[in-house]
Amino acid sequence: MANTLTNLIPSIVRGFDVVSRELVGFVPSVNRDPSSDRLAKNQTLYSWASPTASLSDITPNNVSPQGADKAQGTKSISITNYKMSDFYFTGEEEKALAYSGSYGNIVTDLVEQAIRTVVNQMEADTALAAAIGASRAYGTAGTVPVAAGLADFSPFSNVKKILDDNGAPTGNRACVIDTTAAASLVANYNLTRVNEAGGQMTLRDGTILDMYGMAIKQSAQVQIPTAGAMASATSTSAAFTVGQTVIPLAAAGTGVVAAGDIVTFANDTNKYVVSSVSFAGANPASGDSITLAAPGLRKAQGVATRAITVVATATRNLAFSKNAILLATRLPARPSGGDMASDVQTVTDPRSGISLEISMYPQYRQVRYEVAAAWGVTVIKPEHIATLLG
C-alpha cells in the first residue's frame, strides 16, 4: 500500500465508525461550533448573550414610545487545546506488514485509537467545564443516584426541577451519567418491562431511554473533582436575599474552596455551585467572599451568621440544556507556505460534526501519521446546568 492518506481514508473511516460508539455523552449533547477553519492557539471566539428583558406600564399617547436600549452581551471562548495523537512506521516495518497482509488492519487500529484519544479528551474537557459551571446540585455525595431494582426516579425529577426553576428551555435537554449510575439505572426492572417503560430500548438494545424530557446518556468521562478543604466557615451576619450571588465570609474556620465546589448554608437545603472565590490567605478572613453561580440564592435569610458546609468529593453527573455549553472545534493552524506534511486530509465525524485533521509526514526511512484537532469549551448559561451527585 502506497504511503498516501488518500489510500488510507477507508481505514480512517472505519476507525471513525468504531470510535463514534464510545461512551461519549457530552460532545453530542452540547451546543457545537464545528468548522474546518484554522485558528491559532489561544485565539478567542465570541458568542452573543442576550440581556434580560424589562417590563414597563402601557401609557396611551399620541406618539409611539421610544424603544428601550439593549446592551447586547457576549460570551468568549478560547481555543486553548492544540492536541494531536501520532504513530509511525519505518520502511522495514511497512514492508513486513504488507507481506503479511496486516498493514491496513493495523493502520485502522492505530487511527481508531488516535481518534478515540482526541475525542475522549474533548469529552473530558466538556464534562469538567460543565461541572465547574453548573448552577446547583441535587443528591448525596458517594451515593449512586438510582438504586437497582427500585422504581424511584426522583433524583432525575429533582435535577429537572432545578432546570425548570432556572428557566431552562424544555427542549434539547440531556442528563449525562457515569457508567456506575447507568448500570444501576438499567437494572431497574421497570425499565426492562416494555408494558411499563413504554418502549423496548433498554430491554432489547441496552439504550438508556428519555426520562422527564431529558435524554439520559452515559459517558466514560464524567468528572469527580476533589472537594475544597474549607471547614467550620460562616458567612457574615448580613442578611441574604433571593438571587444574591456574592456571599461575604466571616473570619471563621479553616481552608478554602475553589470554583466548582458545592456548598450549603444553614437553614437552606439547596446545594449551590461556587463560580469564583476571593481569599486573601489560606483561611477565611474578613473581606473574603465566595460567588455563587447564577441564578444565586433561592432562599432569603435574616441577619445572622450562617454555617457553610462544603459537599464532599462526588461524581458530577450533569443535567443540562443544549444551549448551556458551547464546544468550539477547529483545525490547528499551519504556515501559509505549508510545512513538512506531504499529505493532509480533513475528516469530519458524521455523528458529532467534529473535524479532525489526518497528516502524513515523510521522514528519514520512516513515515509519521498524526491525528490533530484544536478546541475550546465554555459554559454560556450556568442556570441551565444542574449537577446530579453520585
C-alpha positions, -999 to +999 in steps of 0.1 A: +000+000+000+014+034-010+020+059+018-007+083+008-036+093+030-060+090+001-054+053+001-058+052+039-091+071+040-112+038+041-092+028+072-097+062+087-135+060+081-136+025+097-118+040+127-145+067+130-172+041+129-158+023+159-148+053+180-181+072+175-197+044+195-175+050+225-192+063+257-193+099+246-224+117+260-214+153+264-200+162+230-231+151+211-254+169+236-239+204+239-240+233+215-212+229+190-194+253+167-175+229+145-156+242+115-127+232+093-113+267+096-078+270+111-072+291+142-042+299+163-038+286+198-055+307+224-074+327+197-107+339+211-141+335+195-172+353+207-209+343+210-237+367+217-256+368+251-289+385+251-297+407+281-328+402+303-360+420+292-376+448+311-412+454+319-430+488+319-465+502+321-485+509+290-494+546+288-516+558+259-500+586+239-503+603+205-467+592+197-451+558+199-428+553+229-391+551+224-378+515+224-357+505+254-319+504+250-305+470+250-268+463+256-261+430+237-236+410+257-210+385+246-195+353+258-160+344+248-144+310+242-107+305+236-092+277+215-069+266+243-064+230+233-039+221+205-037+184+206-025+155+184-020+118+186+005+102+163+022+070+152+048+060+127+061+031+105+096+025+093+102+013+058+111-022+071+080-024+093+057-014+065+073-040+041+070-067+067+033-059+074+025-055+038+038-091+031+016-105+059-014-086+047-020-069+081-007-034+073-042-019+066-058-035+096-030-023+119-033+013+105-071+011+111-065+001+148-039+029+153-061+055+137-091+043+158-071+047+190-058+081+179-093+094+172-105+079+204-079+097+224-086+131+209-124+128+212-122+115+247-101+145+257-128+168+242-154+149+262-134+152+294-129+189+289-166+194+283-176+174+313-152+194+336-163+228+323-199+218+328-193+205+363-174+237+374-200+259+357-232+243+369-258+263+389-269+240+417-268+203+427-290+176+440-283+142+456-258+127+481-221+125+476-209+090+473-244+075+467-255+062+433-285+083+422-308+055+415-307+021+432-310-010+411-344-027+412-363+002+427-388+024+408-376+057+425-365+081+398-369+112+419-332+122+415-339+128+378-371+147+385-353+169+410-325+179+386-353+186+361-369+208+388-337+228+391-336+234+353-373+243+353-369+267+383-340+284+365-360+288+333-340+264+311-356+256+277-377+224+279-363+211+246-329+196+238-322+186+274-298+158+284-287+141+316-252+125+312-244+100+339-214+078+346-213+040+339-219+031+375-251+051+376-261+038+342-256+002+353-278+007+383-304+025+363-308-001+335-310-028+362-343-012+373-370-037+364-395-010+354-372+000+325-370-035+311-407-042+311-420-029+278-455-025+291-443-003+319-414+016+304-433+023+272-406+011+248-381-017+243-349+004+240-335-006+274-347-042+273-337-050+237-310-026+227-293-015+260-300+021+252-309+044+281-342+060+274-356+095+276-369+104+310-387+136+322-380+153+289-342+146+292-322+122+270-304+100+296-269+093+282-237+079+297-201+090+294-168+075+304-155+109+312-179+121+340-157+141+364-150+136+401-134+169+412-117+169+446-138+190+470-123+220+488-110+218+523-129+247+539-144+237+572-163+254+600-166+286+579-195+310+583-209+340+564-210+374+579-242+384+597-255+403+567-290+392+555-293+370+524-317+380+496-331+357+468-308+359+438-278+371+458-246+356+444-217+372+464-215+357+499-192+377+523-173+355+548-166+360+584-132+353+600-140+317+610-129+282+600-100+269+580-092+261+544-106+275+512-128+264+483-124+270+445-147+274+415-167+242+410-170+234+447-205+228+461-217+244+493-248+246+515-259+271+541-276+266+574-314+268+571-312+262+533-314+228+517-302+239+483-268+229+472-250+258+454-221+257+430-193+282+436-184+301+404-154+321+418-138+330+451-118+358+467-095+347+495-066+368+509-049+338+526-052+302+534-081+305+557-114+326+556-109+362+568-128+394+569-132+407+534-131+373+518-161+361+497-174+333+475-195+339+445-223+315+436-233+306+400-264+322+386-292+324+395-278+327+430-296+320+463-330+306+462-339+314+499-338+347+517-324+347+553-324+373+580-295+389+598-273+362+613-241+343+606-247+311+587-226+280+588-212+270+554-207+233+546-187+220+517-202+190+499-177+161+499-160+149+467-186+133+444-193+121+409-207+150+389-234+136+367-250+165+348-284+176+335-284+205+311-300+223+282-281+221+249-276+259+249-259+260+282-225+247+270-205+257+238-178+234+223-158+251+195-136+228+174-112+239+147-082+226+128-047+236+141-031+264+122-005+257+095+020+282+080+008+298+047+036+281+028+028+247+043+050+225+065+067+191+061+035+172+056+033+156+022-004+148+025-032+163+047-068+152+048-097+166+069-122+140+081-154+150+097-172+126+121-207+125+107-222+118+141-206+146+161-198+170+134-162+173+147-135+178+121-101+162+127-070+165+105-050+135+094-015+143+083+014+122+069+050+133+074+077+115+054+109+113+074+142+096+071+133+060+062+100+062+081+066+079+078+048+096+107+010+099+109-009+124+130-045+129+141-050+165+153-076+190+164-080+223+182-108+231+206-122+251+235-152+248+257-171+273+279-204+275+298-228+300+283-257+297+308-249+283+343-286+285+351-293+258+325-269+232+342-277+211+372-255+186+389-267+151+400-243+139+427-232+104+428 
